[in-house]
Amino acid sequence: MDENDVNMPLLSPSSQSDEERGERKSEENMCKRYILTLGKQFSKHRKIIIIISCVFTFVGAFLAIFFVSFLNYHCLNLETHDVDLTASLKFYDGGSNLTLLNFPEQYNDEQNCSIGTLIGIHGYGDAYNTDWLAYTAVTFFNETENEGWCFFSMDWDEIAQYNYIASAKKVRSLGFWLSETIQKHNQIFDPSSIQIIGHSLGAHIAGFTGKEFFAATGIKISKISGLDPAGPLFQTCDDHHRLSTQDADHVLTVITNSGYLFHNGLVQSLQVGKSNLIVNGGVRQPGCGYFENACSHNRAPWAWLLNAQFGCVLEQDDGPLVDGKFFGPNKLKILLGDFTLQTREEDSLIYCDLYEDYFPP
């Protein structure tokens, strides 16, 4: 026998292919039998399966509605604060790059805050270097030429990433911490010229800051701007348990996404200021879908910023047109009441016609 014949495979390639095809066919037949068995079982128990599916669907829908209703109609009633909870402040150095630095470690005593101080507080799920605060800083320092103003951003990023209920439970403690920080550094923070701007849950942090500061000193902070203050878990609260008109000498709210469950959306904001700017009806913003509440909710800081930067013609509810100076610094007249504002262009962040040489921060 030839040596090559000894090393030949026992099965030819064609035999191997036949065997593989046989195995695949066997597997296919097994899958078919399994599917047929499932089909028979489903047919046999169809009514029971349909009933169970309907029950699960109903229970799921009920729990979802209950949870959203809980958020809308339940008040947290935050009475106490956690003295051990801390956050941090960053400040813009005012240089050409507007670097964010740690306060007070990197703060320069030569910073000039003689005219006023702005403290920005981001909202739930956001961060201290969020776009709207960064853009505010750039615009702010460009327009004021860095003279006499200081701009801080509150860093509560870690807590803002908790689930919503857990984050909401911390807002009073965060307000207490900011109030304590302002009191501790009273040579920098003059309450008569402080403006706190808070978005979403940040608006309530600003409110509790005002409450705690007044309770400790008997003095009110100058201004608070609540940008679409968060409604869930605060909607039904009284003035002691959320942002209110009493938390500063003047409280402004900008409303872009308001309403209750099954009435214009699932996420709500609070109209609680002495001055309320209601943008495009305050429910849903152009370019945002009916259930895209975050889209409308997140328009509020930009509405505030662009109006604060340029000024707007606002239409008061009783008709007359007025100049939007209630956004302005302390020396400008503050207008009280409810004002409505329609966007100039659909799906645009430019919320109004521009005024030349007009910049109330």
C-alpha positions as CSV (number, residue, x, y, z in Angstrom):
1,M,0.0,0.0,0.0
2,D,1.2,3.4,-0.9
3,E,2.2,5.7,2.1
4,N,-0.1,8.5,0.9
5,D,-3.0,6.1,1.0
6,V,-2.4,5.5,4.7
7,N,-2.7,9.2,5.5
8,M,-6.0,9.7,3.6
9,P,-9.0,10.8,5.7
10,L,-11.6,8.1,6.4
11,L,-14.4,10.3,5.1
12,S,-14.4,12.2,1.9
13,P,-15.3,15.9,1.8
14,S,-18.6,15.1,0.3
15,S,-19.4,12.7,3.1
16,Q,-18.6,15.3,5.7
17,S,-20.9,17.9,4.0
18,D,-23.7,15.3,4.0
19,E,-23.2,14.8,7.8
20,E,-23.2,18.5,8.5
21,R,-26.4,19.0,6.5
22,G,-28.0,16.2,8.4
23,E,-27.1,17.8,11.7
24,R,-28.5,21.2,10.6
25,K,-31.7,19.6,9.4
26,S,-32.1,17.8,12.7
27,E,-31.7,21.0,14.6
28,E,-34.2,22.8,12.3
29,N,-36.7,20.0,12.9
30,M,-36.1,20.3,16.7
31,C,-36.8,24.1,16.6
32,K,-39.9,23.5,14.5
33,R,-41.2,20.9,17.0
34,Y,-40.4,23.3,19.9
35,I,-42.3,26.2,18.2
36,L,-45.3,23.9,17.4
37,T,-45.3,22.8,21.1
38,L,-45.3,26.4,22.2
39,G,-48.1,27.2,19.8
40,K,-50.2,24.3,21.1
41,Q,-49.6,25.4,24.7
42,F,-50.5,29.0,23.8
43,S,-53.7,27.8,22.1
44,K,-54.5,25.6,25.0
45,H,-54.0,28.4,27.6
46,R,-54.8,31.4,25.4
47,K,-57.4,32.9,27.6
48,I,-55.2,32.6,30.7
49,I,-52.2,34.2,28.9
50,I,-54.3,37.1,27.6
51,I,-55.8,37.7,31.0
52,I,-52.3,37.7,32.7
53,S,-50.9,40.0,30.0
54,C,-53.8,42.4,30.5
55,V,-53.4,42.3,34.3
56,F,-49.6,43.1,34.0
57,T,-50.3,45.9,31.6
58,F,-53.0,47.4,33.8
59,V,-50.9,47.1,36.9
60,G,-47.9,48.6,35.1
61,A,-50.0,51.5,33.8
62,F,-51.6,52.0,37.3
63,L,-48.1,52.1,39.0
64,A,-46.8,54.6,36.4
65,I,-49.8,56.9,36.8
66,F,-49.6,56.6,40.6
67,F,-45.8,57.4,40.6
68,V,-46.3,60.5,38.3
69,S,-49.3,61.6,40.4
70,F,-47.2,61.2,43.5
71,L,-44.6,63.4,42.1
72,N,-47.1,66.0,41.0
73,Y,-49.4,66.1,44.1
74,H,-47.2,65.1,47.0
75,C,-45.2,67.7,48.9
76,L,-41.9,66.8,50.5
77,N,-42.5,69.3,53.4
78,L,-38.7,69.6,54.0
79,E,-38.5,70.9,57.6
80,T,-34.9,70.2,58.6
81,H,-31.5,70.2,57.0
82,D,-28.5,68.0,57.1
83,V,-25.7,70.1,58.5
84,D,-23.1,67.5,57.3
85,L,-24.1,67.8,53.7
86,T,-21.8,70.0,51.7
87,A,-21.3,71.2,48.1
88,S,-18.7,73.6,46.7
89,L,-18.5,76.9,44.9
90,K,-16.5,77.7,41.7
91,F,-15.8,81.2,40.5
92,Y,-15.0,82.6,37.1
93,D,-11.6,84.3,37.2
94,G,-12.7,87.0,34.8
95,G,-9.7,86.5,32.5
96,S,-9.7,86.0,28.8
97,N,-10.3,82.2,29.2
98,L,-12.8,82.6,32.0
99,T,-11.4,79.7,34.0
100,L,-13.5,78.1,36.7
101,L,-11.5,78.0,40.0
102,N,-12.2,76.6,43.4
103,F,-13.7,78.9,46.1
104,P,-12.3,79.9,48.5
105,E,-8.9,78.2,48.0
106,Q,-8.1,79.9,44.7
107,Y,-10.0,83.1,45.3
108,N,-8.0,86.3,44.9
109,D,-8.9,89.0,47.4
110,E,-8.3,91.6,44.7
111,Q,-11.5,90.4,42.9
112,N,-13.8,93.4,42.5
113,C,-17.4,92.5,43.6
114,S,-18.3,96.1,44.5
115,I,-21.3,96.3,42.1
116,G,-22.8,92.8,42.6
117,T,-22.4,89.1,42.7
118,L,-24.2,86.4,40.7
119,I,-24.5,82.8,41.9
120,G,-25.7,80.3,39.4
121,I,-27.2,77.0,40.5
122,H,-27.7,74.2,37.9
123,G,-30.6,71.9,37.8
124,Y,-31.3,68.2,38.3
125,G,-29.0,66.0,36.3
126,D,-26.9,68.9,35.2
127,A,-23.4,70.2,36.2
128,Y,-21.8,73.3,37.5
129,N,-20.1,73.9,34.1
130,T,-23.3,73.5,32.2
131,D,-23.5,75.3,28.8
132,W,-26.0,78.0,29.9
133,L,-23.9,79.0,32.9
134,A,-20.7,79.0,30.9
135,Y,-22.3,81.1,28.2
136,T,-23.8,83.4,30.8
137,A,-20.3,84.0,32.2
138,V,-18.8,84.7,28.8
139,T,-21.6,87.2,27.9
140,F,-21.7,88.7,31.3
141,F,-18.0,89.5,31.5
142,N,-17.8,90.7,27.9
143,E,-20.6,93.2,28.5
144,T,-19.5,94.4,31.9
145,E,-15.8,94.4,31.0
146,N,-15.1,92.5,34.3
147,E,-15.6,95.7,36.3
148,G,-17.3,95.3,39.7
149,W,-19.0,92.0,39.2
150,C,-18.3,88.5,40.4
151,F,-19.8,85.3,39.1
152,F,-20.0,82.0,41.0
153,S,-21.3,78.6,40.1
154,M,-22.5,76.1,42.7
155,D,-21.3,72.6,42.3
156,W,-23.8,70.0,43.6
157,D,-23.2,67.7,40.6
158,E,-23.0,64.4,42.6
159,I,-26.3,64.9,44.4
160,A,-27.9,66.1,41.1
161,Q,-27.2,62.6,39.6
162,Y,-29.2,60.8,42.3
163,N,-32.7,59.7,41.4
164,Y,-35.1,62.6,41.3
165,I,-36.7,62.0,44.7
166,A,-33.4,61.5,46.5
167,S,-32.1,64.7,44.9
168,A,-35.2,66.7,45.8
169,K,-34.9,65.7,49.4
170,K,-31.5,67.4,49.6
171,V,-32.4,70.9,48.3
172,R,-33.1,72.4,51.8
173,S,-29.8,71.1,53.1
174,L,-28.0,72.5,50.0
175,G,-29.7,75.8,50.5
176,F,-28.6,75.8,54.2
177,W,-25.0,75.1,53.0
178,L,-25.0,78.0,50.6
179,S,-26.5,80.3,53.2
180,E,-23.8,79.4,55.6
181,T,-21.1,79.9,52.9
182,I,-22.5,83.4,52.2
183,Q,-22.5,84.3,55.9
184,K,-19.0,82.9,56.4
185,H,-17.5,85.0,53.6
186,N,-19.5,88.2,54.3
187,Q,-16.6,90.3,53.2
188,I,-17.2,89.0,49.7
189,F,-20.9,88.4,49.6
190,D,-23.1,91.5,50.2
191,P,-26.7,90.3,50.4
192,S,-27.9,93.7,49.1
193,S,-26.2,93.0,45.7
194,I,-26.5,89.2,45.4
195,Q,-28.5,87.7,42.6
196,I,-29.0,83.9,42.7
197,I,-30.1,82.2,39.5
198,G,-31.4,78.6,39.8
199,H,-32.8,76.2,37.3
200,S,-35.2,73.4,38.0
201,L,-34.3,72.0,41.5
202,G,-31.7,74.7,41.6
203,A,-34.5,77.2,41.9
204,H,-35.6,75.7,45.1
205,I,-32.0,75.5,46.4
206,A,-31.9,79.3,45.8
207,G,-35.2,79.7,47.6
208,F,-34.1,77.7,50.7
209,T,-30.8,79.7,50.6
210,G,-32.9,82.9,50.9
211,K,-35.0,81.3,53.7
212,E,-32.1,80.1,55.7
213,F,-30.1,83.4,55.3
214,F,-33.1,85.5,56.5
215,A,-33.7,83.1,59.4
216,A,-30.0,83.5,60.5
217,T,-29.5,87.2,59.8
218,G,-32.8,88.9,59.5
219,I,-31.7,90.2,56.1
220,K,-33.0,89.3,52.7
221,I,-30.9,88.5,49.7
222,S,-31.5,91.0,46.9
223,K,-32.7,88.8,44.0
224,I,-33.6,85.3,43.1
225,S,-34.4,84.2,39.6
226,G,-36.1,80.8,39.4
227,L,-35.8,79.3,35.9
228,D,-38.7,76.9,35.4
229,P,-38.7,75.8,39.1
230,A,-39.2,72.1,39.5
231,G,-42.9,71.2,40.1
232,P,-42.8,67.5,41.1
233,L,-42.8,67.1,44.9
234,F,-43.1,70.9,45.3
235,Q,-46.2,71.8,43.3
236,T,-48.6,71.5,46.2
237,C,-46.2,72.8,48.9
238,D,-46.8,76.0,50.8
239,D,-44.3,78.9,50.7
240,H,-42.2,77.4,53.6
241,H,-41.3,74.3,51.6
242,R,-40.4,75.7,48.2
243,L,-39.2,78.8,46.4
244,S,-41.6,81.6,47.2
245,T,-42.0,85.4,46.8
246,Q,-40.7,85.9,50.3
247,D,-37.2,84.4,49.8
248,A,-35.6,87.6,48.5
249,D,-36.4,91.3,48.1
250,H,-37.4,90.3,44.6
251,V,-38.2,86.9,43.1
252,L,-38.5,86.3,39.3
253,T,-39.6,83.1,37.7
254,V,-39.3,82.2,34.0
255,I,-41.9,79.6,33.0
256,T,-41.5,77.4,30.0
257,N,-43.0,74.0,31.0
258,S,-45.9,74.2,33.5
259,G,-49.1,72.2,34.1
260,Y,-50.4,69.2,36.0
261,L,-50.5,65.5,35.1
262,F,-52.8,64.9,32.0
263,H,-52.8,68.7,31.5
264,N,-50.1,69.9,29.2
265,G,-47.5,67.4,30.2
266,L,-46.0,65.3,33.0
267,V,-43.2,67.6,34.3
268,Q,-44.3,70.9,35.9
269,S,-42.8,74.1,36.9
270,L,-44.0,76.7,39.5
271,Q,-45.1,80.2,38.8
272,V,-44.2,81.7,42.2
273,G,-42.4,85.0,41.7
274,K,-43.3,88.6,42.2
275,S,-42.5,88.8,38.5
276,N,-43.3,85.9,36.3
277,L,-42.1,85.7,32.7
278,I,-44.4,83.2,30.9
279,V,-42.7,82.1,27.6
280,N,-44.9,81.0,24.8
281,G,-47.8,80.3,27.2
282,G,-45.4,78.6,29.6
283,V,-46.4,75.1,28.7
284,R,-44.6,73.8,25.6
285,Q,-41.9,75.5,23.6
286,P,-41.7,75.6,19.8
287,G,-39.8,72.7,18.4
288,C,-40.4,70.5,21.5
289,G,-42.8,67.6,21.2
290,Y,-45.9,67.2,23.3
291,F,-44.2,64.8,25.8
292,E,-40.7,66.2,25.3
293,N,-41.0,68.1,28.6
294,A,-37.2,68.2,29.2
295,C,-36.9,70.1,26.0
296,S,-39.3,72.8,27.1
297,H,-38.0,72.7,30.6
298,N,-34.4,73.3,29.5
299,R,-35.3,76.3,27.4
300,A,-35.8,78.4,30.6
301,P,-32.2,79.3,31.3
302,W,-31.7,80.4,27.7
303,A,-34.9,82.5,27.8
304,W,-33.6,84.2,30.9
305,L,-30.1,84.6,29.6
306,L,-31.0,86.1,26.2
307,N,-33.6,88.4,27.7
308,A,-31.2,89.4,30.5
309,Q,-28.5,90.1,27.9
310,F,-30.5,92.0,25.3
311,G,-33.8,93.1,27.0
312,C,-37.2,92.4,25.5
313,V,-40.5,93.8,24.8
314,L,-42.8,92.0,27.2
315,E,-46.6,92.0,27.0
316,Q,-48.2,92.3,30.4
317,D,-51.4,90.3,30.9
318,D,-53.6,93.4,31.0
319,G,-52.2,94.6,27.6
320,P,-49.5,97.3,27.7
321,L,-46.0,96.7,26.4
322,V,-43.3,97.3,28.9
323,D,-39.5,97.1,28.9
324,G,-38.2,93.9,30.6
325,K,-36.0,95.7,33.1
326,F,-36.9,93.5,36.0
327,F,-34.1,91.3,34.8
328,G,-31.7,94.1,35.5
329,P,-29.3,95.0,38.3
330,N,-30.4,96.7,41.5
331,K,-30.3,100.2,40.1
332,L,-32.9,99.5,37.4
333,K,-36.7,99.6,38.0
334,I,-38.3,96.3,38.9
335,L,-41.6,95.5,37.2
336,L,-44.0,93.4,39.2
337,G,-46.7,91.1,37.8
338,D,-47.2,88.5,35.1
339,F,-45.7,89.1,31.7
340,T,-46.1,87.0,28.5
341,L,-43.5,86.6,25.8
342,Q,-43.8,84.9,22.4
343,T,-40.7,83.7,20.6
344,R,-39.7,85.6,17.5
345,E,-39.0,82.5,15.5
346,E,-40.2,78.9,15.8
347,D,-37.7,76.5,17.3
348,S,-35.4,79.4,18.1
349,L,-33.5,80.4,21.2
350,I,-33.7,84.0,20.2
351,Y,-36.7,84.9,22.3
352,C,-37.1,88.5,21.5
353,D,-36.1,91.5,19.4
354,L,-32.8,92.9,20.5
355,Y,-32.1,96.2,22.2
356,E,-28.8,97.9,21.4
357,D,-26.5,98.7,24.4
358,Y,-28.8,97.1,26.9
359,F,-27.4,94.5,29.3
360,P,-29.1,93.9,32.6
361,P,-27.5,90.7,34.0
